[in-house]
Amino acid sequence: MTREEMAVESFANGYNCAQSVFSSFSEDFGLDMTTALKIANGFGGGVRCGEVCGAVSGAIMAIGLKCGFYVEKDFEQKAYCNSKAFEFVEKFREINGSMLCRDILRIDIRSPDDFLTSEAQKVFTATCPNIISSAVRILESMDFHRSVE
């Protein structure tokens, strides 16, 4: 199964968009699936209020696992990882028109009850798998090999 298929299946099985994207990369980058699912739980639905799309949040967390800055004062690594996050966001916006959940879904989901409406459920089913797929494809297309200068 490809990462893209795994992420879409994860979403179909009830995990949110952030969990679906992040967990499809987590084990390759050194984090077990259970921990990845727990970490990403609150980021779905634009942090539960229609802000930054959970697929974007999941991808940015995966980028952090792949190349994140963790050694004190390693500003070169920090800049590199930030540039990769920016690269992802720009590609995501280009493909999906926005990185905001409420803009992508074209519904306002600012309160927890908004997620439960039949309109929201239809939109999630019709739109979110494509958004999740695009996030995974963008990540897979990115080059994480730094050039030595």
N, CA, C and O of each residue as an XYZ file, in Angstrom:
596
protein
N       0.845     -1.173      0.000
C       0.000      0.000      0.000
C       0.896      1.243      0.000
O       1.867      1.312      0.753
N       0.570      2.213     -0.837
C       1.346      3.448     -0.875
C       1.023      4.316      0.333
O       0.022      4.088      1.013
N       1.852      5.294      0.600
C       1.574      6.235      1.687
C       0.250      6.957      1.433
O      -0.553      7.146      2.346
N       0.042      7.348      0.202
C      -1.196      8.056     -0.145
C      -2.414      7.184      0.151
O      -3.383      7.654      0.746
N      -2.371      5.924     -0.260
C      -3.478      5.001      0.018
C      -3.644      4.789      1.525
O      -4.762      4.733      2.035
N      -2.518      4.673      2.224
C      -2.570      4.477      3.666
C      -3.218      5.691      4.347
O      -4.032      5.530      5.256
N      -2.861      6.889      3.913
C      -3.415      8.106      4.520
C      -4.913      8.221      4.254
O      -5.680      8.554      5.158
N      -5.329      7.950      3.034
C      -6.758      8.033      2.698
C      -7.548      6.960      3.447
O      -8.653      7.220      3.922
N      -6.991      5.772      3.552
C      -7.659      4.702      4.295
C      -7.760      5.056      5.778
O      -8.779      4.792      6.416
N      -6.720      5.642      6.311
C      -6.723      6.064      7.704
C      -7.863      7.056      7.951
O      -8.579      6.955      8.947
N      -8.021      8.007      7.041
C      -9.111      8.987      7.156
C     -10.466      8.285      7.074
O     -11.376      8.595      7.843
N     -10.596      7.354      6.157
C     -11.854      6.609      6.007
C     -12.178      5.797      7.259
O     -13.343      5.506      7.532
N     -11.152      5.435      8.012
C     -11.338      4.652      9.237
C     -11.542      5.526     10.474
O     -11.550      5.021     11.597
N     -11.707      6.833     10.273
C     -12.064      7.706     11.381
C     -10.987      8.612     11.921
O     -11.265      9.455     12.774
N      -9.758      8.462     11.446
C      -8.716      9.382     11.886
C      -8.887     10.698     11.146
O      -9.420     10.723     10.037
N      -8.440     11.789     11.751
C      -8.599     13.080     11.090
C      -7.506     13.296     10.046
O      -6.606     12.471      9.889
N      -7.599     14.402      9.350
C      -6.679     14.688      8.243
C      -5.228     14.812      8.721
O      -4.317     14.311      8.061
N      -5.009     15.465      9.845
C      -3.651     15.608     10.366
C      -3.072     14.251     10.763
O      -1.923     13.941     10.449
N      -3.870     13.457     11.450
C      -3.422     12.122     11.842
C      -3.103     11.274     10.614
O      -2.110     10.547     10.590
N      -3.951     11.376      9.604
C      -3.797     10.551      8.404
C      -2.512     10.870      7.657
O      -1.798      9.961      7.233
N      -2.209     12.157      7.492
C      -0.986     12.544      6.784
C       0.235     12.246      7.646
O       1.170     11.589      7.189
N       0.236     12.721      8.882
C       1.405     12.568      9.754
C       1.765     11.107      9.979
O       2.934     10.734      9.880
N       0.783     10.289     10.277
C       1.080      8.881     10.577
C       1.565      8.107      9.364
O       2.254      7.098      9.515
N       1.220      8.557      8.165
C       1.680      7.841      6.972
C       3.182      8.018      6.738
O       3.777      7.276      5.956
N       3.796      8.988      7.405
C       5.245      9.219      7.302
C       5.992      8.927      8.596
O       7.209      8.743      8.570
N       5.305      8.880      9.707
C       5.963      8.888     11.014
C       6.964      7.753     11.220
O       8.074      7.992     11.696
N       6.594      6.539     10.874
C       7.501      5.417     11.124
C       8.763      5.507     10.280
O       9.837      5.101     10.725
N       8.644      6.038      9.062
C       9.830      6.209      8.218
C      10.794      7.231      8.812
O      11.996      7.190      8.547
N      10.259      8.147      9.615
C      11.086      9.202     10.195
C      11.352      8.975     11.683
O      11.770      9.897     12.383
N      11.108      7.735     12.180
C      11.528      7.371     13.515
C      10.510      7.494     14.636
O      10.885      7.456     15.807
N       9.227      7.643     14.309
C       8.203      7.763     15.348
C       7.152      6.685     15.136
O       6.665      6.494     14.022
N       6.806      5.982     16.203
C       5.831      4.905     16.059
C       4.434      5.461     15.747
O       4.116      6.603     16.077
N       3.631      4.641     15.117
C       2.300      5.011     14.640
C       1.394      5.489     15.774
O       0.716      6.506     15.630
N       1.373      4.781     16.883
C       0.492      5.142     17.998
C       0.806      6.545     18.509
O      -0.097      7.355     18.717
N       2.078      6.822     18.707
C       2.472      8.146     19.192
C       2.130      9.217     18.164
O       1.666     10.297     18.529
N       2.351      8.934     16.902
C       2.021      9.898     15.846
C       0.529     10.223     15.849
O       0.142     11.386     15.742
N      -0.293      9.203     15.969
C      -1.743      9.422     15.985
C      -2.155     10.262     17.187
O      -3.028     11.123     17.075
N      -1.540     10.021     18.317
C      -1.863     10.800     19.513
C      -1.432     12.257     19.359
O      -2.195     13.167     19.685
N      -0.227     12.480     18.870
C       0.296     13.837     18.708
C      -0.595     14.657     17.771
O      -0.896     15.817     18.054
N      -1.008     14.063     16.674
C      -1.745     14.795     15.635
C      -3.232     14.936     15.928
O      -3.929     15.647     15.204
N      -3.729     14.292     16.947
C      -5.169     14.250     17.223
C      -5.851     15.615     17.210
O      -6.893     15.758     16.571
N      -5.323     16.588     17.868
C      -5.986     17.884     17.994
C      -5.831     18.826     16.814
O      -6.376     19.930     16.832
N      -5.091     18.408     15.781
C      -4.824     19.301     14.662
C      -5.815     19.174     13.504
O      -5.800     20.000     12.591
N      -6.669     18.159     13.527
C      -7.634     17.975     12.444
C      -8.660     19.085     12.416
O      -8.922     19.733     13.430
N      -9.240     19.300     11.243
C     -10.265     20.333     11.107
C      -9.732     21.722     11.363
O     -10.460     22.591     11.841
N      -8.471     21.940     11.051
C      -7.888     23.255     11.284
C      -7.836     23.587     12.758
O      -8.306     24.639     13.191
N      -7.245     22.660     13.539
C      -7.161     22.758     14.989
C      -8.578     22.908     15.561
O      -8.838     23.698     16.469
N      -9.475     22.107     14.979
C     -10.866     22.003     15.406
C     -11.678     23.273     15.195
O     -12.792     23.377     15.709
N     -11.144     24.253     14.444
C     -11.903     25.495     14.273
C     -11.762     26.102     12.878
O     -11.972     27.302     12.703
N     -11.408     25.286     11.887
C     -11.369     25.749     10.509
C     -10.168     26.583     10.115
O     -10.183     27.220      9.062
N      -9.134     26.595     10.926
C      -7.936     27.379     10.602
C      -7.028     26.566      9.660
O      -7.518     26.028      8.667
N      -5.734     26.465      9.944
C      -4.812     25.764      9.043
C      -5.270     24.316      8.877
O      -5.465     23.598      9.858
N      -5.437     23.904      7.636
C      -5.885     22.555      7.295
C      -5.047     21.513      8.033
O      -3.822     21.617      8.096
N      -5.717     20.518      8.582
C      -5.017     19.458      9.299
C      -4.040     18.691      8.431
O      -3.015     18.221      8.925
N      -4.337     18.554      7.145
C      -3.393     17.877      6.251
C      -2.083     18.659      6.177
O      -1.007     18.068      6.086
N      -2.177     19.982      6.216
C      -0.984     20.830      6.241
C      -0.254     20.646      7.569
O       0.964     20.466      7.589
N      -0.986     20.691      8.665
C      -0.358     20.506      9.981
C       0.349     19.159     10.063
O       1.473     19.074     10.556
N      -0.309     18.106      9.579
C       0.305     16.781      9.588
C       1.570     16.741      8.754
O       2.562     16.129      9.148
N       1.536     17.390      7.609
C       2.719     17.424      6.734
C       3.861     18.213      7.367
O       5.020     17.806      7.289
N       3.533     19.334      7.990
C       4.578     20.144      8.629
C       5.206     19.373      9.792
O       6.413     19.466     10.015
N       4.403     18.621     10.527
C       4.973     17.776     11.592
C       5.886     16.712     10.999
O       6.936     16.415     11.570
N       5.505     16.135      9.866
C       6.356     15.135      9.210
C       7.669     15.762      8.747
O       8.730     15.149      8.863
N       7.593     16.978      8.226
C       8.816     17.687      7.821
C       9.715     17.900      9.041
O      10.933     17.745      8.953
N       9.116     18.252     10.166
C       9.897     18.416     11.394
C      10.584     17.134     11.815
O      11.734     17.153     12.255
N       9.877     16.010     11.678
C      10.513     14.725     12.002
C      11.668     14.424     11.056
O      12.698     13.888     11.465
N      11.486     14.770      9.806
C      12.498     14.475      8.793
C      13.751     15.333      8.968
O      14.871     14.823      8.929
N      13.556     16.639      9.160
C      14.738     17.512      9.113
C      14.751     18.580     10.198
O      15.501     19.551     10.100
N      13.941     18.414     11.218
C      13.792     19.454     12.226
C      15.047     19.812     12.996
O      15.933     18.985     13.213
N      15.093     21.056     13.398
C      16.154     21.639     14.199
C      15.972     21.181     15.649
O      14.898     21.362     16.223
N      17.011     20.591     16.241
C      16.936     20.147     17.628
C      18.238     20.347     18.392
O      18.255     20.229     19.618
N      19.309     20.643     17.705
C      20.589     20.901     18.358
C      20.677     22.402     18.627
O      20.582     23.219     17.711
N      20.857     22.740     19.878
C      20.906     24.146     20.272
C      21.842     24.955     19.372
O      22.982     24.564     19.120
N      21.343     26.068     18.905
C      22.071     27.042     18.076
C      22.441     26.526     16.691
O      23.303     27.108     16.032
N      21.818     25.460     16.242
C      22.050     24.981     14.874
C      21.103     25.743     13.943
O      20.127     25.198     13.428
N      21.425     27.003     13.751
C      20.542     27.891     12.996
C      20.487     27.538     11.512
O      19.514     27.857     10.829
N      21.522     26.887     11.024
C      21.510     26.430      9.633
C      20.434     25.360      9.436
O      19.685     25.401      8.460
N      20.361     24.406     10.360
C      19.333     23.361     10.271
C      17.945     23.965     10.466
O      16.997     23.581      9.782
N      17.828     24.896     11.383
C      16.550     25.566     11.623
C      16.072     26.254     10.352
O      14.906     26.126      9.978
N      16.959     26.979      9.692
C      16.611     27.675      8.452
C      16.248     26.678      7.350
O      15.313     26.902      6.581
N      16.992     25.585      7.285
C      16.708     24.569      6.269
C      15.315     23.982      6.464
O      14.539     23.903      5.513
N      14.995     23.574      7.678
C      13.687     22.980      7.940
C      12.567     23.997      7.701
O      11.523     23.658      7.144
N      12.789     25.232      8.121
C      11.790     26.276      7.851
C      11.575     26.466      6.356
O      10.448     26.687      5.913
N      12.653     26.382      5.576
C      12.506     26.543      4.127
C      11.714     25.383      3.520
O      10.963     25.575      2.564
N      11.883     24.186      4.073
C      11.123     23.031      3.587
C       9.646     23.164      3.951
O       8.774     22.821      3.153
N       9.368     23.656      5.141
C       7.970     23.893      5.539
C       7.334     24.935      4.617
O       6.202     24.763      4.168
N       8.060     26.005      4.341
C       7.555     27.046      3.449
C       7.326     26.493      2.042
O       6.315     26.793      1.408
N       8.261     25.692      1.565
C       8.124     25.063      0.248
C       6.852     24.220      0.184
O       6.103     24.287     -0.790
N       6.618     23.432      1.221
C       5.405     22.614      1.252
C       4.160     23.490      1.204
O       3.261     23.250      0.397
N       4.104     24.492      2.053
C       2.919     25.357      2.135
C       2.642     26.037      0.795
O       1.493     26.118      0.362
N       3.682     26.517      0.149
C       3.486     27.181     -1.149
C       2.934     26.210     -2.190
O       2.028     26.566     -2.944
N       3.459     25.005     -2.240
C       2.951     24.007     -3.189
C       1.514     23.627     -2.852
O       0.682     23.481     -3.748
N       1.223     23.467     -1.568
C      -0.129     23.110     -1.142
C      -1.117     24.199     -1.545
O      -2.182     23.902     -2.085
N      -0.772     25.455     -1.287
C      -1.642     26.580     -1.677
C      -1.861     26.615     -3.185
O      -2.977     26.843     -3.653
N      -0.804     26.391     -3.931
C      -0.897     26.411     -5.392
C      -1.888     25.355     -5.891
O      -2.682     25.617     -6.794
N      -1.833     24.177     -5.304
C      -2.691     23.069     -5.735
C      -4.114     23.203     -5.210
O      -5.073     22.933     -5.933
N      -4.254     23.621     -3.953
C      -5.563     23.598     -3.293
C      -6.216     24.966     -3.113
O      -7.345     25.051     -2.629
N      -5.531     26.022     -3.490
C      -6.105     27.354     -3.443
C      -6.008     28.049     -2.101
O      -6.151     29.270     -2.036
N      -5.775     27.325     -1.050
C      -5.678     27.875      0.296
C      -5.066     26.814      1.196
O      -4.980     25.640      0.838
N      -4.645     27.256      2.369
C      -4.219     26.298      3.383
C      -5.152     26.357      4.593
O      -4.896     25.724      5.617
N      -6.237     27.125      4.461
C      -7.218     27.233      5.539
C      -8.348     26.244      5.331
O      -8.966     26.205      4.267
N      -8.610     25.460      6.334
C      -9.640     24.426      6.282
C     -10.984     25.006      5.832
O     -11.614     24.464      4.924
N     -11.423     26.088      6.449
C     -12.751     26.633      6.121
C     -12.832     27.138      4.678
O     -13.905     27.110      4.076
N     -11.704     27.602      4.116
C     -11.699     28.030      2.714
C     -11.737     26.827      1.777
O     -12.441     26.841      0.767
N     -10.988     25.803      2.110
C     -10.949     24.593      1.287
C     -12.310     23.906      1.294
O     -12.814     23.500      0.246
N     -12.901     23.778      2.478
C     -14.179     23.079      2.602
C     -15.374     23.945      2.225
O     -16.455     23.435      1.930
N     -15.171     25.254      2.237
C     -16.235     26.224      1.956
C     -17.398     26.123      2.950
O     -18.553     26.369      2.602
N     -17.070     25.759      4.183
C     -18.043     25.796      5.270
C     -17.331     26.294      6.524
O     -16.121     26.125      6.676
N     -18.085     26.897      7.400
C     -17.535     27.413      8.646
C     -17.675     26.347      9.726
O     -18.787     25.941     10.063
N     -16.563     25.902     10.258
C     -16.574     24.846     11.283
C     -15.855     25.334     12.532
O     -14.940     24.680     13.034
N     -16.280     26.492     13.026
C     -15.588     27.092     14.171
C     -15.986     26.511     15.516
O     -15.261     26.701     16.493
N     -17.091     25.821     15.603
C     -17.463     25.223     16.886
C     -17.546     23.709     16.730
O     -17.779     23.214     15.627
N     -17.360     22.975     17.812
C     -17.397     21.505     17.735
C     -18.695     20.966     17.131
O     -18.676     19.949     16.437
N     -19.812     21.630     17.385
C     -21.088     21.169     16.828
C     -21.139     21.280     15.313
O     -21.866     20.529     14.663
N     -20.373     22.212     14.740
C     -20.365     22.389     13.290
C     -19.856     21.154     12.558
O     -20.229     20.912     11.410
N     -19.002     20.369     13.220
C     -18.463     19.160     12.609
C     -19.519     18.062     12.480
O     -19.377     17.144     11.673
N     -20.563     18.166     13.271
C     -21.574     17.110     13.330
C     -22.710     17.288     12.333
O     -23.529     16.383     12.174
N     -22.778     18.418     11.667
C     -23.886     18.644     10.735
C     -23.765     17.720      9.532
O     -22.666     17.296      9.174
N     -24.892     17.412      8.914
C     -24.864     16.544      7.735
C     -24.126     17.231      6.590
O     -23.444     16.569      5.808
N     -24.257     18.550      6.486
C     -23.536     19.293      5.441
C     -22.029     19.116      5.610
O     -21.318     18.855      4.639
N     -21.546     19.258      6.839
C     -20.117     19.095      7.100
C     -19.663     17.683      6.776
O     -18.618     17.499      6.153
N     -20.417     16.700      7.182
C     -20.049     15.313      6.932
C     -19.952     15.023      5.434
O     -19.052     14.301      5.006
N     -20.857     15.571      4.640
C     -20.815     15.385      3.184
C     -19.562     16.022      2.596
O     -18.902     15.437      1.737
N     -19.241     17.221      3.065
C     -18.057     17.924      2.565
C     -16.792     17.163      2.949
O     -15.893     17.000      2.123
N     -16.715     16.697      4.191
C     -15.539     15.935      4.620
C     -15.340     14.713      3.725
O     -14.223     14.429      3.293
N     -16.413     14.002      3.453
C     -16.338     12.785      2.644
C     -15.926     13.080      1.208
O     -15.161     12.326      0.607
N     -16.437     14.179      0.663
C     -16.168     14.510     -0.734
C     -14.829     15.205     -0.952
O     -14.201     15.017     -1.994
N     -14.389     15.995      0.002
C     -13.230     16.860     -0.210
C     -11.959     16.382      0.486
O     -10.889     16.368     -0.121
N     -12.068     15.998      1.732
C     -10.872     15.730      2.535
C      -9.949     14.637      1.978
O      -8.730     14.806      2.034
N     -10.470     13.531      1.446
C      -9.537     12.530      0.898
C      -8.639     13.096     -0.215
O      -7.469     12.727     -0.313
N      -9.181     13.980     -1.041
C      -8.366     14.592     -2.104
C      -7.307     15.530     -1.528
O      -6.187     15.597     -2.033
N      -7.666     16.246     -0.480
C      -6.725     17.164      0.160
C      -5.604     16.369      0.840
O      -4.430     16.724      0.741
N      -5.980     15.308      1.518
C      -4.999     14.423      2.167
C      -4.055     13.841      1.122
O      -2.840     13.823      1.319
N      -4.607     13.368      0.018
C      -3.784     12.822     -1.064
C      -2.796     13.850     -1.586
O      -1.626     13.538     -1.806
N      -3.265     15.073     -1.785
C      -2.369     16.099     -2.323
C      -1.238     16.397     -1.345
O      -0.098     16.594     -1.766
N      -1.535     16.432     -0.047
C      -0.492     16.690      0.947
C       0.570     15.591      0.921
O       1.765     15.879      0.977
N       0.142     14.357      0.838
C       1.094     13.236      0.792
C       1.924     13.304     -0.487
O       3.142     13.131     -0.445
N       1.279     13.551     -1.611
C       2.016     13.628     -2.886
C       3.052     14.753     -2.867
O       4.170     14.575     -3.351
N       2.685     15.902     -2.313
C       3.639     17.014     -2.229
C       4.841     16.604     -1.382
O       5.985     16.805     -1.790
N       4.589     16.037     -0.216
C       5.707     15.599      0.640
C       6.609     14.606     -0.071
O       7.834     14.704      0.000
N       6.000     13.656     -0.754
C       6.797     12.636     -1.452
C       7.606     13.237     -2.601
O       8.644     12.689     -2.973
N       7.155     14.335     -3.158
C       7.866     14.947     -4.283
C       9.004     15.869     -3.847
O       9.829     16.271     -4.667
N       9.046     16.199     -2.574
C      10.046     17.153     -2.097
C      11.417     16.506     -1.946
O      11.535     15.345     -1.555
N      12.436     17.271     -2.261
C      13.821     16.831     -2.138
C      14.355     17.285     -0.783
O      14.424     18.482     -0.504
N      14.726     16.336      0.044
C      15.266     16.646      1.361
C      16.760     16.429      1.440
O      17.307     16.265      2.531
N      17.417     16.427      0.320
C      18.868     16.265      0.311
C      19.499     17.632      0.216
O      19.308     18.357     -0.760
N      20.246     17.972      1.233
C      20.893     19.278      1.271
C      22.141     19.240      0.433
O      22.873     18.249      0.427
N      22.386     20.338     -0.285
C      23.615     20.418     -1.044
C      24.727     20.869     -0.102
O      24.514     21.711      0.771
N      25.887     20.309     -0.285
C      27.052     20.669      0.540
C      27.753     21.836     -0.151
O      28.096     21.766     -1.331
N      27.951     22.888      0.596
C      28.584     24.085      0.006
C      29.959     24.296      0.560
O      30.637     25.251      0.181
